Amino acid sequence: MTVDTIQFEAIKMGLRQSKDGYVLSLAVHPSDIPDDLVRDYVGSRYMVVMVKLEDDETPTKRKQNNYIQIAGLLCRDKKFQAFLNEVIGVVIECEEHAVCWLCEQLGIDSRADLPSNPEACAELLEIQRDYHSWKN
């Protein structure tokens, strides 16, 4: 299956919260905005991938301790625990159960092991994507 993608550079202009979630405002230079994006109707859904750029146009690398934060936030999230129960089919009753499941799934002894394990970090991001897809 071939997927059509659109790419453009944008500048974050604002972030606010609405009843539907967060509203991210981006400024796109007129010569950079893709025609397909302009033609699509308001309410069109997109899978968004963003990479922050440094002043020299190189992508910013994610700090490794962010993975520990992601894992911690997921495990504390009651909706994530419900996702594990409903979609994955494991019995998760509390944060501690979610931590045990996640460590086993990622093949690590502790979330503190994430910065030194790129494979576990990639798997964590995949789990997070699956969760966000389910949640939305």
Secondary structure as a PSIPRED ss2 file (coil, helix, strand):
# PSIPRED VFORMAT (PSIPRED V4.0)

   1 M C   1.000  0.000  0.000
   2 T C   1.000  0.000  0.000
   3 V C   1.000  0.000  0.000
   4 D C   1.000  0.000  0.000
   5 T C   1.000  0.000  0.000
   6 I C   1.000  0.000  0.000
   7 Q C   1.000  0.000  0.000
   8 F C   1.000  0.000  0.000
   9 E C   1.000  0.000  0.000
  10 A C   1.000  0.000  0.000
  11 I E   0.000  0.000  1.000
  12 K E   0.000  0.000  1.000
  13 M E   0.000  0.000  1.000
  14 G E   0.000  0.000  1.000
  15 L E   0.000  0.000  1.000
  16 R E   0.000  0.000  1.000
  17 Q E   0.000  0.000  1.000
  18 S E   0.000  0.000  1.000
  19 K C   1.000  0.000  0.000
  20 D C   1.000  0.000  0.000
  21 G E   0.000  0.000  1.000
  22 Y E   0.000  0.000  1.000
  23 V E   0.000  0.000  1.000
  24 L E   0.000  0.000  1.000
  25 S E   0.000  0.000  1.000
  26 L E   0.000  0.000  1.000
  27 A E   0.000  0.000  1.000
  28 V C   1.000  0.000  0.000
  29 H C   1.000  0.000  0.000
  30 P C   1.000  0.000  0.000
  31 S C   1.000  0.000  0.000
  32 D C   1.000  0.000  0.000
  33 I C   1.000  0.000  0.000
  34 P C   1.000  0.000  0.000
  35 D H   0.000  1.000  0.000
  36 D H   0.000  1.000  0.000
  37 L H   0.000  1.000  0.000
  38 V H   0.000  1.000  0.000
  39 R H   0.000  1.000  0.000
  40 D C   1.000  0.000  0.000
  41 Y C   1.000  0.000  0.000
  42 V C   1.000  0.000  0.000
  43 G C   1.000  0.000  0.000
  44 S C   1.000  0.000  0.000
  45 R C   1.000  0.000  0.000
  46 Y C   1.000  0.000  0.000
  47 M C   1.000  0.000  0.000
  48 V C   1.000  0.000  0.000
  49 V C   1.000  0.000  0.000
  50 M C   1.000  0.000  0.000
  51 V C   1.000  0.000  0.000
  52 K C   1.000  0.000  0.000
  53 L E   0.000  0.000  1.000
  54 E C   1.000  0.000  0.000
  55 D C   1.000  0.000  0.000
  56 D C   1.000  0.000  0.000
  57 E C   1.000  0.000  0.000
  58 T C   1.000  0.000  0.000
  59 P E   0.000  0.000  1.000
  60 T C   1.000  0.000  0.000
  61 K C   1.000  0.000  0.000
  62 R C   1.000  0.000  0.000
  63 K C   1.000  0.000  0.000
  64 Q C   1.000  0.000  0.000
  65 N H   0.000  1.000  0.000
  66 N H   0.000  1.000  0.000
  67 Y H   0.000  1.000  0.000
  68 I H   0.000  1.000  0.000
  69 Q H   0.000  1.000  0.000
  70 I H   0.000  1.000  0.000
  71 A H   0.000  1.000  0.000
  72 G H   0.000  1.000  0.000
  73 L H   0.000  1.000  0.000
  74 L H   0.000  1.000  0.000
  75 C H   0.000  1.000  0.000
  76 R H   0.000  1.000  0.000
  77 D C   1.000  0.000  0.000
  78 K H   0.000  1.000  0.000
  79 K H   0.000  1.000  0.000
  80 F H   0.000  1.000  0.000
  81 Q H   0.000  1.000  0.000
  82 A H   0.000  1.000  0.000
  83 F H   0.000  1.000  0.000
  84 L H   0.000  1.000  0.000
  85 N H   0.000  1.000  0.000
  86 E H   0.000  1.000  0.000
  87 V H   0.000  1.000  0.000
  88 I H   0.000  1.000  0.000
  89 G C   1.000  0.000  0.000
  90 V C   1.000  0.000  0.000
  91 V C   1.000  0.000  0.000
  92 I C   1.000  0.000  0.000
  93 E C   1.000  0.000  0.000
  94 C C   1.000  0.000  0.000
  95 E H   0.000  1.000  0.000
  96 E H   0.000  1.000  0.000
  97 H H   0.000  1.000  0.000
  98 A H   0.000  1.000  0.000
  99 V H   0.000  1.000  0.000
 100 C H   0.000  1.000  0.000
 101 W H   0.000  1.000  0.000
 102 L H   0.000  1.000  0.000
 103 C H   0.000  1.000  0.000
 104 E H   0.000  1.000  0.000
 105 Q H   0.000  1.000  0.000
 106 L H   0.000  1.000  0.000
 107 G C   1.000  0.000  0.000
 108 I C   1.000  0.000  0.000
 109 D C   1.000  0.000  0.000
 110 S C   1.000  0.000  0.000
 111 R H   0.000  1.000  0.000
 112 A H   0.000  1.000  0.000
 113 D H   0.000  1.000  0.000
 114 L H   0.000  1.000  0.000
 115 P H   0.000  1.000  0.000
 116 S H   0.000  1.000  0.000
 117 N C   1.000  0.000  0.000
 118 P H   0.000  1.000  0.000
 119 E H   0.000  1.000  0.000
 120 A H   0.000  1.000  0.000
 121 C H   0.000  1.000  0.000
 122 A H   0.000  1.000  0.000
 123 E H   0.000  1.000  0.000
 124 L H   0.000  1.000  0.000
 125 L H   0.000  1.000  0.000
 126 E H   0.000  1.000  0.000
 127 I H   0.000  1.000  0.000
 128 Q H   0.000  1.000  0.000
 129 R H   0.000  1.000  0.000
 130 D H   0.000  1.000  0.000
 131 Y H   0.000  1.000  0.000
 132 H H   0.000  1.000  0.000
 133 S H   0.000  1.000  0.000
 134 W H   0.000  1.000  0.000
 135 K H   0.000  1.000  0.000
 136 N C   1.000  0.000  0.000
